[in-house]
């Protein structure tokens, strides 16, 4: 029979009898502590499996994120391409609209010119009436601006005035570019009257200035005062004041 006197004897016996160590371990630690390494091993194994699942899901999420980013990048590229395409189309449309606007402006200009020419012809046909009723002339004679043509003797007189140094050829041409020149006598006192003017649907500053300039030329040519006249269908208050200040007679004549 083995006798145990101290701890050293117990340690020696446990080393010599390994089965004693198992028995003592069970007595000293209890079953739960003995099973702890196995349980921990199972816990570690389960945790590793869970980590594998989590890692797999994370990899799936990362792959999905990469696909999402790639899709977003493609979408951004497609949006940029679409925007560029729309801008190019808008630029082409703007160009076409600009060309259309240009054509419309040219058409408007031609229409305005055509209407202006028709208005001048209408005034030319009615110069005798305008001279009598609007300018107060009797025995009115149209020297220039009538559909029948200009007065040749007066034209020669204008050319002779250039030869005599009364006016220049440039002034001669400006005078005969006027829309009309008329002469007559005042119904009021019988004094001689000569008038030169412009005909325009809507009177502008240029019409007023041209009438005044050509009246000065006509006065230099004849040596007598000349009345500047603007015949128009429309004139605003500012232009009317300008004409009055410059001594230009405004005659309203409908189209």
C-alpha positions as CSV (number, residue, x, y, z in Angstrom):
1,X,0.0,0.0,0.0
2,X,1.3,3.4,-1.0
3,X,1.8,5.8,1.9
4,X,1.5,9.6,1.3
5,X,3.3,11.6,4.0
6,X,3.5,15.0,2.2
7,X,2.8,16.9,-1.0
8,X,6.1,15.6,-2.5
9,X,4.8,12.0,-2.1
10,X,1.5,13.0,-3.7
11,X,3.3,14.6,-6.7
12,X,5.5,11.6,-7.1
13,X,2.6,9.2,-7.1
14,X,0.6,11.3,-9.6
15,X,3.7,11.3,-11.9
16,X,4.1,7.5,-11.5
17,X,0.3,6.8,-11.8
18,X,-1.2,9.0,-14.5
19,X,-4.7,7.6,-13.8
20,X,-4.5,9.1,-10.3
21,X,-3.9,12.5,-12.0
22,X,-7.2,12.1,-14.0
23,X,-9.1,11.1,-10.8
24,X,-7.7,13.9,-8.8
25,X,-8.3,16.4,-11.6
26,X,-12.0,15.3,-11.7
27,X,-12.3,15.7,-7.9
28,X,-10.5,19.0,-7.6
29,X,-11.8,20.8,-10.8
30,X,-15.2,19.4,-11.2
31,X,-16.8,18.2,-14.4
32,X,-17.7,21.6,-15.7
33,X,-14.1,22.9,-15.5
34,X,-12.9,19.7,-17.1
35,X,-15.2,20.1,-20.0
36,X,-14.2,23.8,-20.4
37,X,-11.3,23.2,-22.9
38,X,-13.6,21.2,-25.1
39,X,-16.4,23.7,-24.8
40,X,-13.9,26.5,-25.6
41,X,-12.7,24.6,-28.6
42,X,-16.2,24.2,-29.8
43,X,-16.8,27.9,-29.2
44,X,-13.7,28.8,-31.2
45,X,-14.8,26.5,-34.0
46,X,-18.3,28.0,-34.1
47,X,-16.8,31.5,-33.9
48,X,-14.5,30.8,-36.8
49,X,-17.5,29.4,-38.8
50,X,-19.5,32.6,-37.9
51,X,-16.5,34.7,-38.9
52,X,-16.3,32.8,-42.2
53,X,-20.0,33.5,-42.8
54,X,-19.6,37.2,-41.8
55,X,-16.5,37.5,-44.0
56,X,-18.4,35.9,-46.9
57,X,-21.2,38.3,-46.5
58,X,-18.8,41.2,-46.2
59,X,-17.1,40.1,-49.4
60,X,-20.6,39.9,-51.0
61,X,-21.3,43.4,-49.7
62,X,-18.0,44.7,-51.0
63,X,-18.7,43.1,-54.4
64,X,-22.1,44.6,-54.4
65,X,-20.6,48.0,-53.5
66,X,-18.1,47.7,-56.3
67,X,-20.9,46.9,-58.7
68,X,-22.9,49.8,-57.4
69,X,-20.0,52.2,-57.8
70,X,-19.3,50.8,-61.3
71,X,-23.0,51.3,-62.1
72,X,-23.0,54.8,-60.7
73,X,-19.9,55.6,-62.7
74,X,-21.5,54.3,-65.9
75,X,-24.7,56.3,-65.0
76,X,-22.6,59.4,-64.5
77,X,-20.8,58.9,-67.8
78,X,-24.1,58.3,-69.6
79,X,-25.6,61.4,-68.0
80,X,-22.6,63.4,-69.1
81,X,-22.9,62.0,-72.6
82,X,-26.6,62.7,-72.6
83,X,-26.0,66.2,-71.4
84,X,-23.4,66.8,-74.1
85,X,-25.8,65.4,-76.7
86,X,-28.6,67.6,-75.5
87,X,-26.3,70.6,-75.4
88,X,-25.2,69.9,-79.0
89,X,-28.8,69.6,-80.1
90,X,-29.7,72.8,-78.3
91,X,-26.7,74.5,-80.0
92,X,-27.9,73.3,-83.4
93,X,-31.4,74.4,-82.6
94,X,-30.0,77.8,-81.4
95,X,-28.1,78.1,-84.7
96,X,-31.2,77.3,-86.7
97,X,-33.3,79.7,-84.6
98,X,-30.6,82.4,-85.1
99,X,-30.7,81.7,-88.9
100,X,-34.5,81.8,-88.8
101,X,-34.4,85.1,-86.8
102,X,-32.0,86.5,-89.3
103,X,-34.3,85.5,-92.1
104,X,-37.3,86.9,-90.3
105,X,-35.3,90.1,-89.7
106,X,-34.4,90.3,-93.4
107,X,-38.0,89.6,-94.3
108,X,-39.2,92.2,-91.8
109,X,-36.7,94.6,-93.3
110,X,-37.8,93.9,-96.8
111,X,-41.4,94.2,-95.7
112,X,-40.7,97.5,-94.0
113,X,-38.9,98.7,-97.1
114,X,-41.7,97.6,-99.3
115,X,-44.3,99.3,-97.1
116,X,-42.1,102.4,-97.0
117,X,-41.8,102.5,-100.8
118,X,-45.6,102.0,-101.1
119,X,-46.1,104.9,-98.6
120,X,-43.8,107.2,-100.6
121,X,-45.6,106.3,-103.8
122,X,-48.9,107.0,-102.1
123,X,-47.6,110.4,-100.9
124,X,-46.2,111.2,-104.3
125,X,-49.5,110.6,-105.9
126,X,-51.2,113.0,-103.4
127,X,-48.5,115.7,-103.3
128,X,-50.7,118.3,-104.9
129,X,-53.4,117.7,-102.3
130,X,-50.9,117.6,-99.4
131,X,-49.3,120.9,-100.6
132,X,-52.7,122.6,-100.8
133,X,-54.4,121.2,-97.7
134,X,-51.6,120.6,-95.3
135,X,-49.0,123.2,-96.4
136,X,-51.5,125.9,-97.4
137,X,-50.1,126.4,-100.9
138,X,-51.9,127.6,-104.0
139,X,-50.7,127.0,-107.5
140,X,-48.6,124.2,-106.1
141,X,-46.0,122.7,-108.5
142,X,-44.2,119.4,-107.8
143,X,-40.6,119.7,-108.7
144,X,-39.5,116.3,-107.5
145,X,-41.3,113.2,-106.0
146,X,-44.2,113.0,-108.4
147,X,-44.9,109.6,-110.2
148,X,-44.6,111.6,-113.5
149,X,-41.0,112.5,-112.7
150,X,-38.9,115.5,-111.7
151,X,-39.1,119.0,-113.2
152,X,-36.2,119.1,-115.7
153,X,-35.8,122.9,-115.7
154,X,-35.4,122.9,-111.9
155,X,-32.9,120.0,-112.2
156,X,-30.8,122.0,-114.7
157,X,-31.0,125.0,-112.3
158,X,-29.6,122.8,-109.5
159,X,-26.8,121.6,-111.7
160,X,-26.1,125.2,-112.7
161,X,-26.0,126.1,-109.0
162,X,-23.1,123.6,-108.7
163,X,-21.2,125.3,-111.6
164,X,-21.7,128.6,-109.9
165,X,-20.4,127.3,-106.6
166,X,-23.7,127.8,-104.7
167,X,-23.8,124.2,-103.7
168,X,-21.6,121.1,-104.2
169,X,-22.4,118.1,-106.2
170,X,-22.8,116.2,-103.0
171,X,-25.4,118.6,-101.9
172,X,-27.0,118.5,-105.3
173,X,-27.3,114.7,-104.9
174,X,-28.6,115.0,-101.4
175,X,-31.3,117.4,-102.5
176,X,-32.5,115.1,-105.3
177,X,-32.6,112.2,-102.9
178,X,-35.3,113.9,-101.0
179,X,-38.7,112.3,-101.3
180,X,-40.3,115.5,-102.6
181,X,-39.8,119.1,-103.5
182,X,-42.8,121.4,-104.1
183,X,-43.2,125.2,-104.7
184,X,-46.2,127.5,-104.7
185,X,-47.7,130.5,-103.0
186,X,-49.1,130.9,-99.6
187,X,-52.9,130.9,-99.5
188,X,-52.7,133.3,-96.6
189,X,-50.6,136.1,-98.1
190,X,-49.5,135.0,-101.6
191,X,-45.8,134.9,-100.7
192,X,-43.6,132.3,-102.6
193,X,-43.1,129.1,-100.7
194,X,-40.8,126.2,-101.4
195,X,-40.7,123.0,-99.4
196,X,-38.6,119.9,-99.4
197,X,-39.3,116.8,-97.3
198,X,-39.2,113.2,-96.3
199,X,-42.1,110.7,-96.3
200,X,-42.0,107.9,-93.7
201,X,-44.6,105.7,-92.2
202,X,-43.1,106.4,-88.7
203,X,-41.1,109.5,-88.4
204,X,-37.7,109.2,-86.9
205,X,-34.8,111.5,-86.1
206,X,-33.1,110.7,-89.4
207,X,-36.2,111.9,-91.3
208,X,-36.3,115.2,-89.4
209,X,-32.5,115.8,-89.8
210,X,-32.6,115.0,-93.5
211,X,-35.5,117.3,-94.2
212,X,-33.8,120.1,-92.4
213,X,-30.5,119.5,-94.2
214,X,-32.1,119.4,-97.6
215,X,-34.1,122.6,-96.9
216,X,-30.8,124.4,-96.2
217,X,-29.5,123.1,-99.5
218,X,-32.6,124.2,-101.4
219,X,-32.4,127.7,-99.8
220,X,-28.7,128.0,-100.8
221,X,-29.7,126.9,-104.4
222,X,-32.6,129.4,-104.8
223,X,-31.6,132.2,-102.5
224,X,-35.0,132.0,-100.8
225,X,-36.1,130.4,-97.5
226,X,-37.2,126.7,-97.8
227,X,-39.5,124.8,-95.5
228,X,-38.4,121.4,-94.2
229,X,-41.3,119.0,-94.1
230,X,-41.8,115.4,-92.8
231,X,-44.9,113.6,-94.0
232,X,-45.7,110.6,-91.8
233,X,-48.5,108.3,-90.6
234,X,-47.1,108.1,-87.0
235,X,-44.8,110.2,-84.9
236,X,-44.2,110.0,-81.1
237,X,-44.1,113.0,-78.8
238,X,-40.3,113.2,-78.5
239,X,-39.8,113.2,-82.3
240,X,-42.6,115.8,-82.6
241,X,-40.9,118.1,-80.1
242,X,-37.6,117.6,-81.9
243,X,-39.2,118.6,-85.3
244,X,-40.8,121.7,-83.7
245,X,-37.5,122.7,-82.1
246,X,-35.7,122.4,-85.5
247,X,-38.4,124.2,-87.4
248,X,-39.5,121.1,-89.3
249,X,-43.2,121.0,-90.3
250,X,-44.9,117.6,-89.5
251,X,-47.7,116.6,-91.8
252,X,-49.8,113.6,-90.7
253,X,-51.0,111.5,-93.6
254,X,-52.5,108.1,-93.1
255,X,-51.3,105.1,-95.1
